[in-house]
Amino acid sequence: MPLVNLCGSNWRLVLSALLICAIIFELAYCQKQDGGQRTTPGRKPKQSKPKSTKPKTKATPAAQAKAVLTQVLNRGKFKKVGETISVQTGDTLELRCRGKPVKWSVPSYLEEEDDGRLSIVQYERYGVLTLVNTTGADTGEYTCYPMYCEDTDCRKEYDKAVKVFIFFPDPQELFVPSSDYYKGIQLRTNWPTVLPCQVTSPAARVTLHREFPPVEVVVDGTEISFDVKKGFTIHRPRPYHAGALFCVASLGNLRQSSIKYMLIYVNYPMAPPAPAIQASSSSVAVGENLRVSCSVVGEQDVAIEITWEYPGQEIGRPLYTQESISPVGGGAARQQSQSVLLVDEVRDVDQGTYTCTAQNLQGAKSVSTTVKVVPKATKP
Ligand SMILES: *[C@@H]1O[C@H](CO)[C@@H](O)[C@H](O)[C@H]1NC(C)=O
């Protein structure tokens, strides 16, 4: 069963990659979670076409209303676009957006792959986006941003942007093609997770399936919902959502499966930790023992790292800590993580600020307390 073996090793790869991600806090880079992202199928031969060289018009800083986006249909007909439109694959898409000038954003696949099919021209009062020889892979969000300019310094006016989601129903490809065979997705506690199986036609019926055991996943609209512009969203991930899932789209006689999504559950804290610090005494005599404790109450099975900064650190005073984790009573599954810094036979150098920093995957927080060292009490 070579396929199963392949999956097994992929799983391990994905898992270790995701763990590294979690550790270095750079989830955004490791996870291609954006529903609009895809890689090009690389089916189209590259063609070069001379870039439009229309001169940019001078902009006026006058306030404008929200931009107006229209679709240019055959024979010079215009149609104001709604939230979504469908354009037959192979046809030319032409969008006109009022503004001087305007900027466009297109699905990232089109931005990366300059095969000469996309052209953007700015006229005096409006911009025109033209996409020829369209395919299902062009499906996605197209946005027009009017620009606000002062002399040559222009910026996008985000509040006046107009977005339209454009489907290019492809009779052969029900899903927007991807060159990936599978995609690893991290399920984080209570963070919505998107399975970006994007269909090319809004008319396709899309269902969600688990590979092992092979069952259709119930999409109730609450725990898991479907959006034809985005794919499936698992709103509150739980450990049982983990595994290999894929989408199936059907339209007419056509039935196709999406790529596989490897969902890996990570016990993710809801918030950065909130540590509390307490010294056994705020004033200790030379020669006595001092204990400073730092404790954090948090969700069960969420790792918290506690580190210390203390006055004797710079001169290499060797202090030691005692770490412990204990369950907290009450209904919710919570635990207390504690680190106790022990200072035996206090010296003058131990006077000052003791800081503990508690860190989990959501962030870090520090708390401090000060300790005063007083001369040894003399026996009467
Ligand atoms: C669009 O397709 C036609 C017919 O296949 C071809 O001749 C033309 O070069 C294509 N245009 C671009 C910009 O890809």
The ligand as a Tripos MOL2 file, in Angstrom:
@<TRIPOS>MOLECULE
LIG
   14    14     1     0     0
SMALL
NO_CHARGES

@<TRIPOS>ATOM
      1 C1         -6.0920   33.5560  -25.8050 C.3       1 LIG1
      2 O1         -6.4520   32.3990  -26.5360 O.3       1 LIG1
      3 C2         -6.3430   32.5530  -27.9650 C.3       1 LIG1
      4 C3         -6.9010   31.2950  -28.6050 C.3       1 LIG1
      5 O2         -6.3920   30.1430  -28.0100 O.3       1 LIG1
      6 C4         -4.8840   32.7940  -28.3060 C.3       1 LIG1
      7 O3         -4.7280   32.9670  -29.6950 O.3       1 LIG1
      8 C5         -4.4180   34.0470  -27.5730 C.3       1 LIG1
      9 O4         -3.0410   34.2390  -27.8070 O.3       1 LIG1
     10 C6         -4.6460   33.9220  -26.0730 C.3       1 LIG1
     11 N1         -4.3140   35.1730  -25.4570 N.am      1 LIG1
     12 C7         -3.5630   35.2830  -24.3510 C.2       1 LIG1
     13 C8         -3.2020   36.6470  -23.8970 C.3       1 LIG1
     14 O5         -3.1870   34.3170  -23.6950 O.2       1 LIG1
@<TRIPOS>BOND
     1     1     2 1
     2     1    10 1
     3     2     3 1
     4     3     4 1
     5     3     6 1
     6     4     5 1
     7     6     7 1
     8     6     8 1
     9     8     9 1
    10     8    10 1
    11    10    11 1
    12    11    12 1
    13    12    13 1
    14    12    14 2
@<TRIPOS>SUBSTRUCTURE
     1 LIG1         1 GROUP 0 **** ****
